[in-house]
Amino acid sequence: MKQQKQQGFSLIELMIVVAIVGIISAIAYPSYVQYVEKSRRADGMGALVSFAGAMERHFTVNSTYCGAGADTLPPCGANSGGDSTVFATQAPLDGSVKYYDLDITSASATSFTLTATPKNGQSGDSCGNLTLQHTGARGRSGTGDCWP
């Protein structure tokens, strides 16, 4: 009698492979999510620094930070804060999906504070709102270790 060769996988072998893939996925996915969050945050930080550069250019031309926004903020009055007229209002600057809103939180003739507020896709970001002042001081509203 000839013996036939077995071909294929047994159910136990298949279940072992599925379990291994599940364990690897359970470890890898949270790391991936954290990496994506950090890269989005880096885009937001880079946009804030570029925004500060645009504010400095505005100051060089106008000798004041007032007038760089579309909303009214004291003490500058009209067109001093909120949505910027000198820089983009969302970050990242390229691509179609935006993860941060960029705003002028406060402005005066000699100072400003810029804020990057996470949008819906970044609601779990531990850093919260990122801020940057005219002096270069960096801040956050959350608890994470955010600025390098």
Sequence and secondary structure as in RCSB ss.txt:
>XXXX:A:sequence
MKQQKQQGFSLIELMIVVAIVGIISAIAYPSYVQYVEKSRRADGMGALVSFAGAMERHFTVNSTYCGAGADTLPP
CGANSGGDSTVFATQAPLDGSVKYYDLDITSASATSFTLTATPKNGQSGDSCGNLTLQHTGARGRSGTGDCWP
>XXXX:A:secstr
       S  HHHHHHHHHHHHHHHHHHHHHHHHHHHHHHHHHHHHHHHHHHHHHHHHHHHHSSSTTSEEEEETT
TEEEEEEEESSS SEESSSSS   EEEEEEEE SS EEEEEEE GGGTT TT SEEEETT  EEESSSS    
